[in-house]
Amino acid sequence: MNPIIEVLQQANVSQEKIVEVFEALTQNPMMAMAVIQGLGIPAEKLQIIIGLVMTNPGLIEEAVNELGLDFSKVEEAKAKLSQTNLSQTKQGE
């Protein structure tokens, strides 16, 4: 099972909300962080999820496939996430 989905399930997030999170991740990864934070997940689990999303965008693709969502949006989301990470890296220099 995808580790992001697994952490969400351990935090008692419903399947409907999990799908909502990944739909948000495929449309706008940064906006999805607000959706994830709004789930009321304990801070330690929230940190795990955000870390997994930021460090391994491939997990988003894996989860989207597992949930049967639209894969084409994942490619767009990965590109947005890469641009965001690149921008943050340049700002930190």
C-alpha positions as CSV (number, residue, x, y, z in Angstrom):
1,M,0.0,0.0,0.0
2,N,1.1,3.5,-0.7
3,P,2.7,5.0,2.4
4,I,0.8,8.3,2.2
5,I,-2.5,6.5,2.0
6,E,-1.4,4.2,4.8
7,V,-0.6,7.2,7.1
8,L,-4.0,8.8,6.2
9,Q,-5.8,5.6,7.1
10,Q,-3.9,5.3,10.4
11,A,-5.1,8.8,11.2
12,N,-8.7,7.6,10.6
13,V,-9.2,9.7,7.4
14,S,-12.2,8.3,5.4
15,Q,-11.7,6.9,1.9
16,E,-13.7,9.8,0.5
17,K,-11.3,12.3,2.2
18,I,-8.3,10.4,0.9
19,V,-9.6,10.6,-2.6
20,E,-10.2,14.4,-2.1
21,V,-6.7,14.8,-0.9
22,F,-5.2,13.2,-4.0
23,E,-7.5,15.0,-6.3
24,A,-6.2,18.2,-4.7
25,L,-2.6,17.0,-5.0
26,T,-3.1,16.3,-8.7
27,Q,-4.6,19.8,-9.3
28,N,-2.5,22.0,-7.1
29,P,0.1,20.4,-4.7
30,M,0.6,23.5,-2.6
31,M,-3.2,24.0,-2.2
32,A,-3.5,20.3,-1.2
33,M,-1.3,21.0,1.8
34,A,-4.1,23.2,3.2
35,V,-6.6,20.3,2.5
36,I,-4.3,17.9,4.3
37,Q,-3.8,20.3,7.3
38,G,-7.6,20.7,7.5
39,L,-8.2,17.0,8.1
40,G,-7.3,17.3,11.8
41,I,-4.4,14.8,11.6
42,P,-2.0,14.7,14.6
43,A,1.1,16.8,14.0
44,E,3.5,13.9,13.9
45,K,1.4,12.2,11.1
46,L,1.0,15.5,9.3
47,Q,4.8,15.9,9.2
48,I,5.2,12.4,7.8
49,I,2.6,13.0,5.0
50,I,4.0,16.4,4.0
51,G,7.6,15.0,4.1
52,L,6.6,12.1,1.8
53,V,4.8,14.4,-0.6
54,M,7.6,16.9,-0.8
55,T,10.5,14.5,-1.0
56,N,9.0,11.8,-3.2
57,P,6.4,13.2,-5.7
58,G,6.4,9.7,-7.3
59,L,4.3,8.5,-4.4
60,I,1.5,10.8,-5.6
61,E,1.5,9.0,-8.9
62,E,1.5,5.7,-7.2
63,A,-1.4,6.6,-4.9
64,V,-3.4,8.1,-7.8
65,N,-3.1,4.9,-9.7
66,E,-4.1,2.9,-6.6
67,L,-7.2,5.1,-6.1
68,G,-8.1,5.0,-9.8
69,L,-7.8,8.7,-10.4
70,D,-6.8,10.7,-13.5
71,F,-3.1,10.1,-14.1
72,S,-2.6,13.0,-16.6
73,K,-3.1,15.5,-13.8
74,V,-0.3,13.9,-11.8
75,E,2.2,14.9,-14.4
76,E,1.1,18.5,-14.2
77,A,1.2,18.3,-10.4
78,K,4.7,16.9,-10.4
79,A,5.9,19.7,-12.7
80,K,4.3,22.3,-10.4
81,L,5.9,20.7,-7.3
82,S,9.3,20.6,-9.0
83,Q,9.0,24.3,-9.9
84,T,8.0,25.1,-6.4
85,N,10.9,23.2,-4.9
86,L,13.3,24.8,-7.3
87,S,12.0,28.3,-6.5
88,Q,12.4,27.6,-2.7
89,T,15.9,26.3,-3.2
90,K,16.9,29.5,-5.2
91,Q,15.3,31.7,-2.5
92,G,17.4,29.9,0.2
93,E,20.7,30.6,-1.6
